[in-house]
Every structure is written in structure tokens, then in C-alpha cells.
Amino acid sequence: MIIVHRMMRVRSFLSLALLASCCVGNSLAFEHAPQQAKDAATYPAVDIHQNEHVAIAAVPYNTEEQIKTFRVNYLDHQFLPIRIIITNNGDRPISLNDVRINFIPAHGERLPAAEAGDIERRISLRDKEGEHIPVGPIKLHTKPKTPNRKVEEDFSEFEYAALVVEPHTTRAGFLFYDIQGLGNAPLKGAKLVFREIKDADGKELFYFEIPFDKYLQTQPQ
């Protein structure tokens, strides 16, 4: 029914303990840290599989206030951070080793999560021409800005990377999706689809589908 182009990239250097709470330390200069993740079933945009004892929620960070969580304003560069929250209420672990998570717009192709390099390239493209400073009858072309490591640091701190969700545990983290060309309302009619989540025996769970219209219905008009 839904074919996925590529697997989500994971980073081995992230701490599972950090992902469980998705909180940051006081040494980081963020204006707003994400709240500690609650049971996924408590969020408006959620798919709950009662028989499998698993719930997955998605929270888009699509406001100027929410985006202050990060070092970079990703909305300015047409990337949408989405917080993924997975709760395993069963008695056995589930595996996300092969998980595939795609953003599917109302009209358009499914989109895999962006990697840090995808975002860095777009930021550098914006700056690659540098500035043109008038000097007499000619213009002096300055060197392009050197890309900083803010994107890499955000991915290191926030990207979802838990390969296992233990029994009676919630794991959370962010994925970033390229919404360039999707218009002013990329979430309307869109959904997030999870495939290749497996139980402790390696059996694939039924796919999870989270419509973002559920989230939009809770937002101020």
C-alpha cells in the first residue's frame, strides 16, 4: 500500500537516556527545551494499536515559539521538525532497527526524513554568493559564509535514534522533513507513516499512520 524509499538514518552516538526524555542540559543555550515526553496516547496526532500495546504520536514544531528549541530556525529553510513519541505498553521490547518513517503530503510523493547534510547544503546555497560590497566603480565579492556546526549539534542532541523501545517505556526525538514546495499549509491532509517496526520475535507490526489533521484541529485558528 505504501512503499518507502529509504530507511531513517540513526546516530549511534546519541544517548538512549536522552531520547527517553528529549530534554537538554542547562549548559545549552536554547530558549525553550522540549517538555518531557508523555505517553504517546495523550497527544492529539496519534495512532494507537491496542492489540499490540503500542502508540505512536507526532508533534510538528511549526511555530516560531516551538522552533526556538533549536539552534537553527529550520522553518526559515523550509524544513519541518516533527517530534516522534513512541510508547510501548507491552511486556516485550519492540525494535526500530529497520524502521521507515515517511512524511506523505496531501498531494505529492512520500518524503523520507532529511539528514543533517541535506539541511546544511540548503543553508550554504543561500549563502554561497556571499556579499557584494561596492568599492569605487567595481564590487568586491566576499567569500561565502562558512557553514557552522549548529545543524550537526541539533541532530546530535535531538534526532530520534532509539533502536529499541523497552516494555512500559516511552522514547522520543525529532525527525526533520523537507517541506519546500508544499505551500503554506504542508500539514493539511498530510500524514506520517511508520513501517518495519517489529516485535521481539522479529514479526512486523501493522503499520502506523498518523494524520496531521488531528493536530491541526487542536491549534488556534
C-alpha positions, -999 to 999 in steps of 0.1 A, spaced: 0 0 0 27 24 9 62 19 -4 91 36 14 122 49 -5 148 47 23 153 39 59 156 65 86 192 74 94 202 68 131 231 80 150 249 56 174 264 84 195 230 95 209 222 85 244 190 64 248 185 81 282 185 114 265 160 103 239 137 90 266 131 124 279 144 145 250 155 172 274 186 193 273 210 204 300 214 239 314 247 243 295 229 246 262 218 280 251 183 271 239 154 294 247 129 266 251 137 229 258 110 203 248 88 192 276 94 156 289 76 132 266 43 118 280 26 86 270 21 88 232 -16 81 236 -22 115 252 -12 135 221 -38 146 195 -20 132 164 -16 96 174 -21 60 162 -29 35 189 -26 -2 183 -44 -17 213 -37 -53 205 0 -46 200 1 -23 231 20 4 211 11 40 205 30 65 183 24 102 183 38 130 162 41 167 172 51 192 144 72 221 156 57 246 131 55 278 152 81 305 158 78 297 196 85 260 191 114 265 167 133 283 195 140 248 208 168 245 182 200 264 173 187 269 138 154 282 125 146 253 103 112 268 92 132 296 75 149 270 54 117 250 46 124 221 69 98 210 95 109 193 127 85 167 139 88 152 174 82 114 173 69 98 206 67 61 208 52 43 239 54 6 243 29 -5 269 35 -42 263 57 -67 282 82 -72 255 105 -48 236 99 -36 201 126 -30 175 130 1 153 162 -12 137 146 -13 103 120 14 108 110 36 78 92 68 86 78 89 57 60 122 56 33 120 30 18 153 19 -19 156 8 -7 158 -28 28 147 -36 54 120 -31 63 105 2 93 121 18 119 104 40 135 122 69 162 147 60 197 142 70 219 169 85 238 173 52 206 180 33 198 209 56 234 222 56 235 222 18 204 243 16 217 268 41 251 270 23 233 275 -10 216 306 4 250 320 15 273 307 -13 273 340 -32 284 360 -2 280 397 -2 289 422 -29 305 453 -13 308 484 -36 344 496 -40 347 525 -64 334 515 -99 335 478 -91 320 455 -65 342 434 -42 329 399 -39 335 385 -4 338 348 3 307 329 12 299 323 48 314 292 63 287 268 74 287 264 112 281 232 131 247 242 146 228 218 124 251 189 134 248 198 170 210 199 168 209 165 152 233 151 178 211 164 206 176 159 192 174 134 164 154 103 171 177 73 173 164 47 198 166 13 181 147 -4 209 117 7 229 117 -14 261 85 -26 278 65 1 295 88 28 281 84 60 261 111 71 237 111 105 219 131 125 195 129 146 163 130 140 126 133 168 101 113 168 68 118 189 37 86 209 30 99 231 3 73 234 -25 44 221 -3 28 255 1 17 274 31 -2 246 47 21 215 44 3 196 72 -32 199 59 -42 164 46 -7 151 53 3 121 74 33 103 89 36 66 81 57 41 101 67 7 87 90 -21 97 85 -18 134 90 -53 148 82 -72 180 108 -92 200 103 -122 177 111 -102 145 75 -101 134 65 -68 117 37 -49 135 9 -35 115 19 -1 100 12 31 119 -4 61 102 -8 95 119 -29 121 101 -18 156 109 -54 169 106 -59 157 141 -31 180 153 -44 209 132 -78 206 148 -63 214 182 -45 245 171 -58 281 174 -75 294 142 
